[in-house]
Amino acid sequence: MRTLGIGNAIVDVICKVDENFINQNKLTKGTMKLIFDDKEFQSMISNLNIEKTISGGSVANSIVGLSQLGDKVGFIGKVSDDDLGNKYEDGLKSENVEYFYNKKKEELPTGTCLILVTPDSERTMCTFLGTAGKINENDINPKVIKQSEMIFLEGYLWDEGEPKKAFEKAINNANKVAMSLSDQFCVDRHKPHFLDLVENKLDITFANEQEMMSLIDAKNFKDVIEFGKSLKKLIVITRGEKGAISILGDEISENGVEKNLEIKDLTGAGDLFAAGFLHGYLNNLNTVECLNKGKEMSSKVIQQIGARL
């Protein structure tokens, strides 16, 4: 297997909303908010028109993208044996992703992410993790990890306790490790741990500019460049309209963005960028070609609703 993803098994529920909905619910546009109360989540979702329901989760989106590019891939993520859990598994299998998890009835339901798309195409997420956030070391099969060229992890899943043990078990058995920092919220919450991962455990780190600057408390982007150079490990940073940059020691590569796109929804842009880059990396393309493959995939996904091509 080329890549095994380990992440939140989340069913994406996509809804179009106006700016008022964001403000009324005290949400910060463009970020992800964790909701811990199932009743609060159900109350929010009950007043919305659902556009689309997809088997999602950040790393799962990337893994599906890799599958669509022809790579042999798998995924580990925790769901409950309920209606959404069944839909989740079926959704992955329909994309030729091997699902390495045997679901059973859990105390908490399958995780759900409400993706609110405003008229400017920005997405704001409200996530009820459900059982997805309860992944533990017993859910990680070392044999499957060792048979994969690379594992791909997500910052969204990192938390103290059981998920952390699951990550450590996976990393300790992996050939190569890539991880997405996922969200500035995650970086700020787990900064010392994330910095340790980036410096000592990961072969490839994916982040956007804000996440990376927050991670190292950078005053400007030059600080990020210097950090990347000193690290001597591959860091891939997306910079919105400035394109993307990769840093590996003194080797710095950049590319721009596609122009004149009809952007409908930015959901999944980073996930599909990572899929394109990893596909290039695992198929021995040079770094600029990897960046361009990432750009190609992310450019496609933002011209449609949802995080899947």
GUMAR-184739 format. One line per 3 residues: number of its first residue (from 1); their letters; for each residue x, y, z of N, C-alpha, C. Coordinates in steps of 0.001 Angstrom, whole numbers, plus 500000, padded with zeros to 6 digits. Layout:
// GUMAR-184739
NUM> a> X/Y/Z/X/Y/Z/X/Y/Z; ...
// end
This chain:
// GUMAR-184739
1> mrt> 500851/498801/500000/500000/500000/500000/500883/501244/500000; 500456/502266/499225/501250/503490/499171/501046/504339/500421; 499781/504667/500719/499503/505574/501838/498350/505055/502689
4> lgi> 498553/505083/504006/497495/504737/504953/497157/505991/505752; 495937/506440/505656/495495/507598/506425/494929/507182/507766; 495229/507981/508799/494625/507765/510120/494035/509104/510541
7> gna> 492702/509139/510718/492100/510427/511007/490689/510323/511525; 490072/511460/511647/488683/511524/512088/487768/510994/510990; 486972/509998/511338/485944/509503/510417/484695/510345/510649
10> ivd> 484527/511352/509811/483479/512349/510002/482580/512392/508769; 481286/512384/508977/480358/512571/507870/480157/514076/507673; 480524/514562/506488/480369/515983/506172/478937/516276/505755
13> vic> 478346/517286/506391/477001/517748/506040/477149/519194/505562; 476954/519416/504273/477233/520723/503670/475949/521532/503510; 475978/522776/504000/474816/523667/503939/475263/525063/503507
16> kvd> 474451/525718/502700/474699/527118/502360/473984/528008/503379; 474705/529020/503872/474116/529948/504850/474502/531376/504479; 473819/532341/505105/474216/533735/504904/475112/534179/506060
19> enf> 475638/535386/505938/476557/535901/506964/475870/535990/508340; 474561/536276/508333/473823/536410/509594/473879/535140/510426; 473791/533993/509753/473805/532720/510478/475122/532556/511234
22> inq> 476218/532944/510589/477539/532857/511218/477587/533743/512462; 477094/534974/512300/477136/535925/513416/476201/535522/514559; 474986/535088/514195/473995/534723/515213/474457/533552/516076
25> nkl> 475229/532653/515463/475705/531481/516200/477097/531687/516792; 477545/532969/516750/478832/533347/517365/479986/532496/516841; 479992/532301/515529/481059/531535/514897/482083/532486/514285
28> tkg> 483317/532048/514166/484356/532829/513496/484522/532277/512090; 484195/533111/511110/484182/532639/509725/485554/532096/509309; 485541/530946/508621/486763/530362/508096/487495/529454/509061
31> tmk> 486930/529253/510257/487592/528387/511239/486712/527178/511553; 487235/526304/512393/486497/525123/512812/486218/525226/514309; 484958/525030/514685/484583/525036/516096/484166/523630/516505
34> lif> 484702/523170/517619/484280/521875/518159/483045/522062/519012; 482038/521241/518780/480824/521258/519593/480785/519951/520378; 480669/520073/521685/480745/518896/522548/479375/518388/522976
37> ddk> 478345/519190/522732/476991/518841/523167/476169/518411/521955; 475750/517159/521952/474975/516622/520830/473690/517420/520615; 473042/517862/521706/471781/518614/521585/472023/519967/520918
40> efq> 473118/520626/521299/473465/521918/520674/473685/521733/519174; 474361/520637/518829/474642/520366/517415/473345/520106/516649; 472470/519281/517214/471203/518955/516551/470325/520196/516403
43> smi> 470370/521078/517390/469599/522313/517332/470066/523195/516178; 471384/523274/515992/471934/524095/514925/471579/523541/513545; 471690/522225/513412/471487/521599/512110/470006/521528/511725
46> snl> 469113/521591/512715/467674/521388/512443/467065/522507/511591; 467678/523687/511602/467116/524820/510852/467749/525012/509476; 468560/524050/509036/469316/524244/507800/468850/523311/506692
49> nie> 469016/523763/505464/468778/522914/504303/470090/522240/503917; 470084/520921/503926/471311/520169/503633/471494/520038/502120; 472670/520478/501643/472989/520385/500206/473529/519006/499846
52> kti> 474384/518466/500733/475123/517267/500373/475615/516580/501651; 475674/515251/501627/476245/514479/502739/477332/513574/502174; 478557/513648/502753/479700/512917/502207/480505/512296/503350
55> sgg> 481107/511126/503082/482049/510533/504042/483301/511399/504052; 483478/512173/505125/484565/513147/505119/485589/512923/506203; 486133/514046/506656/487299/514037/507524/488489/514440/506686
58> sva> 489349/515262/507237/490435/515859/506465/491330/514831/505781; 491890/513911/506558/492791/512920/505963/492031/511969/505046; 490802/511624/505406/490000/510757/504532/489812/511420/503161
61> nsi> 489590/512730/503138/489473/513437/501856/490759/513304/501042; 491893/513449/501710/493184/513315/501021/493372/511896/500489; 492992/510912/501300/493168/509513/500902/492299/509184/499686
64> vgl> 491072/509701/499662/490208/509499/498491/490843/510158/497260; 491406/511355/497441/492095/512015/496328/493237/511172/495789; 494008/510562/496678/495104/509684/496251/494576/508465/495508
67> sql> 493461/507921/495986/492841/506790/495304/492410/507180/493889; 491841/508378/493761/491397/508849/492447/492572/509076/491488; 493755/509295/492055/494965/509440/491235/495606/508088/490916
70> gdk> 494977/507016/491408/495439/505672/491049/496332/505003/492071; 496500/505609/493252/497356/505004/494278/496555/504032/495145; 497215/502990/495598/496577/502013/496501/496629/502576/497917
73> vgf> 495470/502750/498525/495399/503464/499799/494460/502766/500783; 494630/503131/502058/493749/502625/503110/493479/503709/504130; 492555/503424/505035/492186/504419/506038/491782/503734/507334
76> igk> 492186/504335/508457/491729/503911/509782/491018/505100/510431; 489777/504901/510816/489014/505944/511491/487849/505308/512226; 487489/505856/513370/486515/505211/514252/485096/505728/513977
79> vsd> 484191/504807/513685/482768/505128/513554/481980/504187/514461; 480718/504516/514650/479830/503617/515388/479036/502781/514386; 478507/501677/514842/477664/500844/513976/476258/501444/513980
82> ddl> 476129/502569/513261/474831/503237/513140/474646/503642/511680; 473570/504342/511373/473253/504669/509980/474379/505459/509315; 474868/506503/510003/475942/507310/509425/477245/506530/509337
85> gnk> 477471/505647/510305/478670/504809/510259/478668/503890/509052; 477507/503318/508754/477382/502453/507569/477585/503252/506291; 477005/504456/506253/477179/505310/505069/478646/505695/504901
88> yed> 479291/505929/506038/480699/506308/505980/481543/505199/505338; 481375/503994/505835/482145/502865/505310/481847/502632/503832; 480570/502666/503474/480188/502467/502070/480794/503547/501178
91> glk> 480827/504789/501695/481375/505897/500920/482852/505712/500616; 483608/505212/501589/485040/504960/501359/485250/503808/500386; 484504/502731/500585/484679/501559/499727/484347/501882/498280
94> sen> 483360/502763/498071/482991/503135/496699/484105/503920/496009; 485046/504453/496811/486189/505190/496249/487464/504337/496236; 487297/503014/496377/488435/502084/496358/489439/502347/497481
97> vey> 488930/502764/498627/489771/502931/499813/489538/501724/500718; 490615/501033/501089/490478/499893/501988/490295/500422/503410; 489229/499991/504073/488877/500524/505388/489308/499528/506457
100> fyn> 490332/499895/507243/490890/498995/508244/490299/499291/509622; 488983/499151/509724/488344/499342/511025/487076/498513/511085; 486923/497727/512150/485714/496931/512338/484784/497669/513290
103> kkk> 483717/498229/512733/482849/499063/513572/481963/498211/514477; 481634/498806/515608/480706/498179/516553/479881/499294/517177; 478855/498931/517909/477990/499940/518530/478773/500656/519628
106> eel> 478906/501966/519503/479655/502757/520476/478698/503596/521320; 479209/504104/522434/478393/504980/523290/478012/506260/522558; 478953/506788/521794/478715/508027/521040/478425/507701/519583
109> ptg> 477623/508527/518897/477328/508277/517487/478520/508613/516583; 478410/508232/515334/479422/508575/514327/479569/510096/514232; 480799/510555/514096/481082/511989/514062/480488/512690/512852
112> tcl> 480148/513961/513040/479538/514762/511977/480186/516145/511942; 480405/516647/510732/480930/518005/510568/479971/518823/509722; 479456/519866/510322/478567/520781/509619/479434/521810/508902
115> ilv> 479376/521821/507581/480181/522753/506784/479259/523844/506252; 479464/525048/506764/478606/526183/506425/479302/527025/505366; 478713/527094/504188/479325/527824/503074/478598/529153/502888
118> tpd> 479335/530258/503076/478763/531602/502921/478870/532038/501459; 478153/533111/501070/478148/533527/499655/479533/533833/499077; 480530/534136/499925/481888/534401/499427/482703/533118/499246
121> ser> 482050/531966/499358/482652/530632/499188/483515/530190/500361; 483627/531010/501389/484389/530606/502573/483596/529566/503345; 484324/528631/503983/483608/527623/504762/483964/527729/506234
124> tmc> 482934/527601/507053/483066/527626/508500/482525/526291/509010; 483289/525629/509873/482920/524266/510248/482559/524153/511722; 481522/523385/511980/481135/523030/513350/481177/521509/513433
127> tfl> 482045/521007/514269/482284/519570/514296/481853/518954/515616; 480997/517949/515513/480665/517098/516662/481403/515784/516428; 482487/515589/517153/483380/514461/516862/482740/513102/517121
130> gta> 481795/513058/518045/481188/511765/518349/482249/510750/518711; 482125/509563/518164/483073/508495/518506/484388/508621/517757; 484440/509484/516714/485665/509630/515914/486848/510036/516780
133> gki> 486587/510920/517749/487660/511414/518603/488082/510446/519695; 487467/509270/519727/487780/508277/520770/488715/507173/520248; 489320/507405/519096/490235/506399/518551/491344/506128/519561
136> nen> 491734/504858/519693/492771/504517/520675/493759/503531/520080; 494767/503188/520858/495856/502365/520314/495375/500978/519878; 494285/500496/520450/493753/499186/520030/493176/499224/518611
139> din> 492883/500426/518127/492350/500569/516772/493456/500582/515711; 494710/500602/516143/495845/500694/515228/496492/499326/515061; 496522/498848/513833/497118/497539/513528/498551/497753/513017
142> pkv> 499565/497402/513832/500954/497649/513424/501321/496988/512089; 500738/495823/511825/501049/495110/510574/500637/495952/509365; 499449/496556/509448/498958/497390/508342/499852/498623/508189
145> ikq> 500276/499206/509327/501163/500377/509296/502469/500033/508586; 503072/498915/508967/504375/498521/508418/504305/498203/506932; 503125/497799/506464/502975/497458/505046/502704/498685/504172
148> sem> 502624/499842/504785/502356/501078/504049/503654/501856/503848; 503825/502436/502653/505014/503262/502407/505005/504493/503312; 503810/505033/503525/503695/506248/504336/502372/506253/505069
151> ifl> 502372/506803/506286/501100/507077/506947/500872/508581/506922; 499603/508958/506881/499239/510373/506828/498270/510660/507968; 498665/511574/508857/497901/511893/510070/497339/513301/509992
154> egy> 496352/513593/510840/495788/514942/510868/495813/515524/512274; 496113/516816/512339/496146/517512/513614/494796/517530/514309; 493720/517509/513533/492372/517512/514118/492193/516372/515117
157> lwd> 492852/515261/514860/492627/514064/515686/493493/514051/516943; 494551/514859/516915/495483/514834/518047/494804/515389/519307; 494843/514646/520357/494371/515158/521641/495020/514347/522740
160> ege> 495010/514892/523923/495600/514179/525051/494843/512876/525285; 495555/511878/525784/494890/510630/526112/494934/509629/524978; 493778/509030/524700/493731/507890/523785/494196/508197/522355
163> pkk> 493707/509280/521727/494175/509543/520353/495693/509733/520280; 496256/510367/521296/497701/510581/521314/498437/509239/521324; 497947/508292/522133/498575/506965/522184/498454/506253/520832
166> afe> 497301/506441/520171/497103/505841/518848/498116/506391/517851; 498311/507721/517890/499282/508363/516993/500691/507838/517259; 501052/507770/518541/502411/507333/518887/502664/505903/518427
169> kai> 501668/505040/518587/501803/503660/518136/501985/503611/516620; 501196/504408/515904/501297/504446/514447/502664/504971/514008; 503090/506089/514603/504375/506693/514225/505528/505729/514496
172> nna> 505481/505041/515625/506576/504131/516003/506695/502928/515077; 505629/502613/514346/505650/501459/513437/505741/501855/511964; 505788/503160/511689/505678/503636/510311/507027/503683/509600
175> nkv> 506973/503525/508269/508160/503722/507433/508428/505212/507246; 507387/505962/506873/507480/507420/506759/506186/508013/507288; 506292/509237/507821/505124/509872/508443/504919/511265/507852
178> ams> 503708/511511/507370/503299/512860/506966/502126/513268/507845; 501991/514574/508089/500880/515043/508916/500468/516440/508479; 499189/516690/508540/498652/518029/508332/498370/518649/509699
181> lsd> 498789/519914/509885/498512/520599/511150/497036/520965/511290; 496305/520941/510179/494834/520993/510136/494189/522352/510349; 494516/523058/511429/493765/524271/511753/494550/525045/512811
184> qfc> 494496/526373/512746/495224/527175/513735/494729/526885/515151; 493435/526589/515261/492849/526207/516557/493600/525011/517147; 493877/524017/516305/494600/522824/516772/496026/523173/517166
187> vdr> 496671/524009/516347/498059/524402/516615/498154/525123/517954; 497259/526085/518165/497306/526870/519405/497029/526000/520631; 496171/525019/520458/495783/524163/521578/496890/523169/521949
190> hkp> 497669/522756/520953/498649/521686/521177/500059/522098/520748; 500379/523370/520885/501615/523899/520299/502879/523123/520689; 503146/522865/521976/504392/522147/522315/504463/520754/521680
193> hfl> 503319/520048/521667/503292/518696/521095/503479/518741/519585; 502800/519679/518928/502929/519784/517478/504354/520148/517084; 504964/521045/517842/506342/521444/517535/507283/520253/517682
196> dlv> 507057/519448/518702/507869/518233/518892/507678/517268/517726; 506435/517107/517285/506176/516236/516134/506906/516730/514891; 506763/518022/514602/507366/518602/513390/508890/518475/513436
199> enk> 509458/518734/514594/510924/518734/514707/511514/517329/514771; 510763/516381/515362/511388/515085/515683/510730/513844/515083; 509463/513934/514689/508750/512701/514320/508299/512649/512852
202> ldi> 508053/513790/512247/507437/513810/510917/508478/513912/509813; 508203/513218/508702/509020/513382/507496/508494/514520/506634; 507171/514678/506605/506551/515765/505835/505491/516435/506703
205> tfa> 505526/517760/506771/504506/518536/507479/503760/519393/506475; 502427/519314/506489/501576/520191/505681/500926/521210/506600; 500950/522480/506195/500327/523533/506993/499994/524701/506089
208> neq> 499090/525577/506540/498956/526845/505831/499823/527883/506553; 499906/529049/505953/500830/530070/506462/500525/530452/507912; 499240/530628/508235/498858/531045/509581/499221/529979/510616
211> emm> 498976/528708/510257/499274/527614/511184/500768/527540/511486; 501573/527653/510438/503021/527539/510639/503575/528733/511424; 503059/529932/511135/503516/531112/511873/503138/531013/513344
214> sli> 501947/530496/513603/501500/530318/514985/502355/529277/515708; 502677/528191/514996/503437/527097/515596/504768/527578/516164; 505456/528455/515412/506797/528875/515848/506807/530313/516376
217> dak> 505593/530894/516556/505466/532282/517027/506274/533237/516135; 506092/533065/514816/506854/533868/513855/506316/535295/513777; 507227/536244/513610/506821/537637/513419/506478/537904/511957
220> nfk> 507141/537201/511053/506873/537337/509618/507238/536027/508920; 506990/535975/507611/507190/534712/506903/508668/534355/506763; 509535/535343/506869/510982/535051/506828/511378/534127/507979
223> dvi> 510732/534307/509123/511001/533426/510272/510651/531974/509934; 509552/531799/509185/509134/530455/508769/510179/529835/507852; 510665/530630/506902/511694/530141/505975/512939/529690/506750
226> efg> 513365/530507/507691/514571/530180/508463/514354/528921/509309; 513161/528807/509886/512841/527605/510660/512895/526372/509764; 512281/526489/508595/512273/525368/507654/513668/524948/507226
229> ksl> 514497/525919/506962/515881/525624/506553/516634/524878/507658; 516452/525322/508898/517182/524711/510012/516665/523308/510328; 515393/523045/509984/514762/521767/510330/515329/520610/509521
232> kkl> 515603/520887/508229/516111/519860/507301/515141/518683/507133; 513854/518990/507269/512787/518035/506941/511807/518761/506043; 511023/518024/505289/510159/518645/504284/508940/519311/504929
235> ivi> 508796/520609/504693/507620/521357/505130/506946/521918/503883; 505648/521711/503777/504882/522204/502627/503822/523163/503154; 503864/524403/502678/503003/525452/503222/502158/526072/502116
238> trg> 500852/526061/502299/499967/526753/501356/499782/528184/501834; 499733/529119/500848/499711/530547/501200/498577/531291/500502; 497451/530602/500280/496301/531266/499656/496639/531778/498266
241> ekg> 496424/533062/498046/496640/533659/496727/498113/533717/496327; 499002/533474/497280/500444/533472/496967/500929/532096/496518; 500043/531122/496451/500439/529789/496016/500934/528940/497163
244> ais> 501962/528150/496910/502486/527233/497931/504004/527205/497857; 504610/526791/498963/506064/526736/499055/506461/525478/499803; 507550/524857/499394/508099/523729/500139/509527/524069/500545
247> ilg> 509893/523626/501730/511220/523907/502269/511826/522587/502737; 513019/522298/502233/513774/521125/502679/515236/521552/502774; 515667/521901/503978/517005/522469/504121/517093/523761/503317
250> dei> 518113/523864/502477/518288/525072/501664/517516/525010/500348; 516860/523882/500098/516081/523754/498853/514668/524314/499066; 514395/525431/498397/513090/526076/498519/512425/526107/497147
253> sen> 511201/525588/497068/510450/525577/495806/509124/526287/496019; 508679/527013/494995/507409/527747/495079/506610/527560/493798; 505311/527729/493906/504477/527842/492704/503351/528830/492971
256> gve> 502677/529228/491915/501590/530195/492061/500245/529503/492143; 499184/530247/491871/497831/529681/491886/497240/529759/490482; 496248/528923/490240/495515/528995/488973/494674/530272/488959
259> knl> 494665/530944/487825/493899/532187/487704/492515/531913/487116; 491618/532861/487322/490289/532882/486688/489465/531619/486964; 489543/531117/488178/488727/529962/488545/487375/530441/489058
262> eik> 486344/529667/488779/485019/529971/489324/484887/529247/490660; 485305/529940/491731/485368/529301/493048/483967/529208/493655; 483601/527978/494030/482278/527749/494627/482356/527409/496109
265> dlt> 483442/526761/496525/483508/526266/497906/484959/525877/498193; 485537/526466/499237/486941/526187/499558/487130/524929/500410; 486019/524251/500730/486104/523017/501514/487005/522008/500804
268> gag> 487954/521469/501540/488789/520401/500979/489971/520874/500157; 490147/522184/500008/491258/522681/499180/492600/522182/499706; 492806/522308/501023/494060/521850/501615/494206/520338/501575
271> dlf> 493082/519635/501771/493109/518161/501759/493521/517636/500382; 492950/518225/499333/493246/517758/497975/494624/518227/497520; 495063/519385/498042/496431/519817/497763/497419/518777/498313
274> aag> 497182/518345/499556/498056/517339/500169/498039/516038/499371; 496861/515649/498875/496761/514422/498072/497627/514531/496818; 497514/515656/496121/498301/515842/494903/499794/515830/495195
277> flh> 500191/516535/496255/501617/516596/496593/502144/515204/496965; 501406/514487/497824/501862/513158/498255/501927/512185/497079; 500983/512290/496162/501010/511441/494969/502302/511684/494193
280> gyl> 502634/512955/494005/503880/513280/493313/505098/512773/494061; 505089/512981/495364/506227/512579/496204/506455/511066/496128; 505374/510294/496263/505499/508834/496277/505811/508265/494903
283> nnl> 505551/509074/493864/505859/508639/492500/507097/509343/491944; 507916/509846/492869/509254/510380/492551/509263/511570/491599; 508237/512402/491659/508286/513657/490915/509174/514644/491670
286> ntv> 509692/515661/490950/510484/516653/491668/509553/517575/492466; 510137/518396/493324/509318/519140/494282/508356/520107/493611; 508793/520791/492583/507894/521725/491878/506739/520960/491239
289> ecl> 507031/519795/490678/505967/518963/490095/504986/518506/491178; 505500/518208/492365/504618/517836/493485/503715/519005/493866; 504299/520205/493958/503503/521400/494273/502438/521633/493207
292> nkg> 502819/521448/491956/501868/521679/490861/500752/520641/490848; 501073/519402/491230/500029/518372/491315/499055/518727/492433; 499593/519248/493533/498734/519717/494616/497839/520849/494158
295> kem> 498415/521794/493433/497645/522933/492910/496543/522455/491959; 496882/521504/491114/495898/520975/490150/494691/520378/490870; 494959/519581/491915/493874/518925/492651/493041/519936/493436
298> ssk> 493702/520869/494113/492954/521848/494909/492163/522790/494008; 492705/523119/492838/491993/524003/491902/490698/523355/491416; 490741/522050/491228/489539/521332/490783/488462/521338/491868
301> viq> 488871/521045/493112/487868/520836/494161/487172/522136/494558; 487841/523284/494437/487212/524535/494862/486230/525071/493833; 486162/524420/492669/485192/524841/491665/483891/524029/491741
304> qig> 483742/523291/492845/482521/522503/493063/482158/522578/494551; 480974/522083/494895/480567/522013/496299/481061/520711/496890; 481748/520801/498046/482204/519587/498729/483679/519317/498536
307> arl> 484190/518390/499343/485642/518146/499404/486075/516932/498603; 485221/516448/497720/485560/515256/496911/485411/515573/495426; 486338/515065/494629/486237/515231/493169/485317/514169/492585
// end
